[in-house]
Amino acid sequence: MKYANLHLHSTYSDAQFTPSQLILIGKSLGYKALALTDHETDGGYKEFKGFADSEGGLEILTGVEFCGMHKGDTLHIVALDYDMNDPGFRDLVRKRVEGYTEYTRKCVEYGISIGVINTITWDDVMSFAGENAWVCIDTVSNTYRAKHVEIPKDLRERVFKVPETKKHKPIFPPADEVIKVIRKAGGIAALAHPTDQTQYVPELVSMGLNGIEVDHSRISAETASLALEAAEAFRLYHCGGTDHAGPMSGCGKDRAVPVFSGITEEELYCLKNRLLG
């Protein structure tokens, strides 16, 4: 068991547990520090931090997982321990949330028009979604679950993966822009689950990258070793967490496994106190 789990998702993006439920699960597992890193938003932070404070015994960090493009590859950049009130950061979150919500709205309306979606409405989806949630296909699925209605088996294939809706999908910003915003807000910008992407580290460091996930539920021992080597070579903060696997994910099938990824107390102390600069 690691001390801190710094990669988690909730109903504010693409997972099934609410921020409050994640606090209860994380505490019961023995974690001492957590970061909610929903895709493109920190809308769930208020509930996450508030419930953690009421429970006691947990240290909470701010967090978001952003996507950014680099040389045609989609990189996941986790922002940690930043100033939530930074104007540039708030603007990036707003743009990402608004763009994806509009895309998902068009998907739902298309699904209704072809009869795949016929037991819920867009208003139902927005009523389920929390304030500033990153509304996506998982929000739609969670809405079905909340209404105790069966999710259409072909929802993804016939609604979200067809040319009629994919053309509306927002384009990810360049990775260097994402990193710049995170660093300006005083945060750690960490390359997430870097499978087949550690070769980008030198370039990303020149852009401001200052962290990398060295322990993640879905990376191999080889990738973890390469990440550790990169962290040592470029003085990067160690990051990591369970993401969409293990008991904090709410996922089934091959992701329903007993993984407890994260970082140690010493690694968290180093990150929080910016001992590497």
C-alpha positions in Angstrom: 0.0 0.0 0.0 1.4 3.4 -1.0 0.9 6.5 1.1 -0.8 8.7 -1.6 -3.0 8.0 -4.5 -2.6 10.9 -7.0 -4.6 9.6 -10.0 -8.3 9.2 -9.4 -11.5 9.9 -11.4 -15.1 10.4 -10.3 -18.6 11.1 -11.6 -17.4 14.6 -12.5 -15.7 12.9 -15.6 -15.5 9.3 -16.6 -16.0 7.1 -13.5 -18.8 5.8 -11.3 -17.9 6.8 -7.8 -18.7 10.3 -6.5 -15.9 12.4 -4.9 -17.3 11.6 -1.4 -17.4 7.9 -2.1 -13.8 8.0 -3.2 -12.9 9.6 0.1 -14.5 6.8 2.0 -12.9 4.1 -0.1 -9.5 5.6 0.0 -9.6 6.0 3.7 -10.8 2.5 4.2 -7.9 1.2 2.1 -5.4 3.0 4.2 -4.3 5.9 1.9 -3.2 9.0 3.8 -3.3 11.5 0.9 -5.4 11.7 -2.3 -5.8 13.8 -5.4 -8.9 13.8 -7.5 -7.7 14.1 -11.1 -10.8 14.1 -13.2 -10.4 14.6 -16.9 -10.2 18.3 -17.9 -11.9 19.6 -14.7 -11.6 20.1 -11.0 -15.3 20.6 -10.6 -15.5 17.8 -8.0 -12.7 19.2 -5.8 -15.1 21.2 -3.5 -17.1 18.0 -2.6 -13.9 15.9 -2.4 -12.1 18.3 -0.1 -15.1 19.1 2.0 -16.0 15.5 2.7 -12.3 14.7 3.4 -12.2 17.5 6.0 -15.4 16.2 7.6 -14.0 12.7 7.8 -10.5 13.7 8.9 -7.2 11.9 8.5 -6.6 12.6 4.8 -4.5 15.1 3.0 -6.0 16.4 -0.2 -4.2 17.9 -3.2 -5.8 19.7 -6.1 -5.7 17.8 -9.4 -6.8 17.6 -13.0 -5.8 15.2 -15.9 -5.5 17.2 -19.1 -4.9 15.9 -22.6 -2.4 17.6 -24.9 -1.0 16.9 -28.3 2.7 16.5 -29.1 4.0 15.3 -32.4 0.7 13.7 -33.3 0.5 11.8 -30.0 -2.1 12.4 -27.3 -0.3 12.9 -24.0 -2.0 12.9 -20.6 -0.7 15.6 -18.3 -1.7 15.4 -14.7 -1.8 18.8 -12.9 -1.2 18.6 -9.1 -1.0 20.9 -6.2 -1.7 24.1 -8.1 -3.5 27.4 -7.3 -7.2 26.8 -8.2 -7.8 30.6 -8.4 -5.2 31.2 -11.1 -7.0 32.9 -14.0 -5.2 31.0 -16.8 -5.9 27.7 -15.1 -9.6 28.5 -14.7 -9.8 29.6 -18.3 -8.3 26.3 -19.5 -10.7 24.3 -17.4 -13.7 26.4 -18.6 -12.8 25.9 -22.3 -12.2 22.1 -21.9 -15.5 21.7 -20.0 -17.6 23.8 -22.3 -16.2 22.3 -25.5 -16.7 18.7 -24.4 -20.1 19.3 -22.9 -21.3 20.8 -26.3 -19.9 17.8 -28.1 -21.7 15.3 -25.8 -24.9 17.3 -26.2 -24.7 16.8 -29.9 -24.0 13.1 -29.5 -27.0 12.7 -27.2 -29.3 14.6 -29.6 -28.1 12.5 -32.5 -28.7 9.3 -30.4 -32.2 10.5 -29.7 -32.8 11.3 -33.4 -31.9 7.7 -34.5 -33.7 6.0 -31.6 -30.7 4.6 -29.7 -31.3 7.0 -26.8 -35.0 6.9 -26.0 -35.4 6.6 -22.2 -33.3 9.7 -21.0 -33.0 13.3 -22.2 -30.2 15.8 -22.4 -31.8 17.6 -19.4 -31.6 14.3 -17.5 -27.9 14.1 -18.3 -27.3 17.7 -17.1 -29.3 17.1 -14.0 -27.1 14.2 -13.1 -23.8 16.0 -13.9 -22.2 18.1 -11.2 -21.4 21.7 -11.6 -18.4 22.1 -14.0 -18.4 18.4 -14.7 -16.6 17.2 -17.8 -19.7 15.7 -19.5 -18.9 12.7 -21.6 -20.3 9.3 -22.6 -19.7 8.1 -19.0 -21.9 10.9 -17.7 -24.6 9.6 -20.1 -24.1 6.0 -18.8 -24.2 7.1 -15.2 -27.4 8.9 -15.9 -28.9 5.6 -17.1 -27.7 4.0 -13.9 -29.1 6.7 -11.7 -32.5 6.3 -13.4 -32.2 2.5 -13.1 -32.6 2.1 -16.9 -30.6 -0.3 -19.0 -27.8 1.3 -20.9 -28.0 0.7 -24.7 -25.4 -1.9 -25.7 -24.6 0.0 -28.9 -24.4 3.5 -27.3 -20.7 4.0 -28.0 -20.6 2.4 -31.4 -23.7 3.9 -32.9 -23.7 7.3 -31.2 -20.2 8.3 -30.1 -18.0 6.6 -32.7 -19.8 7.5 -35.9 -18.7 10.3 -38.4 -21.9 12.3 -37.7 -20.8 13.0 -34.1 -17.0 12.5 -34.2 -16.7 15.6 -36.4 -17.9 17.6 -33.4 -15.2 16.3 -31.0 -13.0 19.1 -29.7 -9.4 19.2 -30.6 -6.9 18.8 -27.7 -4.6 21.8 -27.2 -0.8 21.4 -27.7 0.9 19.8 -24.7 3.3 22.7 -24.2 0.3 25.1 -23.7 -1.1 22.8 -21.1 2.2 22.5 -19.3 2.7 26.2 -19.3 -0.7 26.9 -17.7 -0.1 24.3 -15.0 3.3 25.7 -14.1 2.1 29.3 -14.1 -0.5 28.2 -11.6 2.3 26.9 -9.4 1.5 23.3 -10.0 3.3 20.0 -10.8 2.9 19.0 -14.5 3.4 15.3 -14.7 3.4 12.9 -17.7 0.8 10.3 -16.9 1.0 6.5 -17.5 3.9 7.1 -20.0 3.8 3.9 -21.9 5.7 4.4 -25.2 6.1 8.1 -24.4 9.2 8.4 -22.2 11.2 9.4 -25.3 9.4 12.7 -25.2 10.6 13.6 -21.7 13.6 15.7 -22.7 11.4 17.9 -25.0 8.6 18.1 -22.4 11.1 19.1 -19.7 12.2 22.0 -21.8 8.5 23.0 -22.0 8.2 22.9 -18.2 7.3 19.3 -17.3 8.4 18.6 -13.8 6.8 15.3 -12.8 6.2 11.8 -14.2 4.1 8.9 -13.0 6.4 6.1 -11.8 3.7 3.9 -10.3 0.5 3.4 -12.1 -2.0 0.6 -12.2 -1.7 0.1 -16.0 2.0 0.5 -16.8 4.5 -2.3 -17.1 7.6 -2.8 -15.0 9.7 -1.8 -18.0 7.8 1.5 -18.4 8.0 2.1 -14.6 11.8 1.6 -14.8 12.1 4.0 -17.8 10.0 6.6 -15.9 12.2 6.3 -12.8 15.3 6.7 -15.0 13.8 9.9 -16.5 12.8 11.2 -13.1 16.4 10.7 -11.9 18.0 12.3 -15.0 15.7 15.3 -15.1 14.9 15.8 -11.4 11.2 15.1 -11.9 8.7 14.7 -9.1 7.4 11.1 -8.6 3.7 10.8 -9.2 1.2 8.0 -9.7 -2.1 6.3 -8.7 -4.7 3.7 -9.5 -6.6 5.6 -12.3 -9.2 3.3 -13.8 -8.2 0.1 -12.1 -8.5 -1.4 -8.6 -11.1 -0.8 -5.9 -11.2 3.0 -6.3 -12.0 2.8 -10.0 -15.5 1.2 -10.0 -14.4 -0.6 -13.2 -15.0 -4.3 -13.9 -13.5 -7.0 -16.1 -9.7 -6.9 -16.3 -9.5 -3.6 -14.3 -11.2 -5.2 -11.3 -7.9 -6.2 -9.7 -6.3 -5.5 -6.3 -3.9 -2.7 -7.3 -2.9 0.0 -4.8 -0.6 2.3 -6.8 0.6 5.7 -5.7 3.7 7.3 -4.1 5.4 7.1 -0.8 5.2 9.6 2.1 8.7 10.7 1.3 7.9 11.2 -2.4 4.8 13.3 -1.4 6.8 15.4 1.0 9.3 16.1 -1.8 6.5 17.1 -4.1 4.6 19.2 -1.7 7.7 21.1 -0.5 9.2 21.4 -4.0 12.5 20.0 -2.9 13.6 19.6 -6.5 12.9 23.2 -7.3 
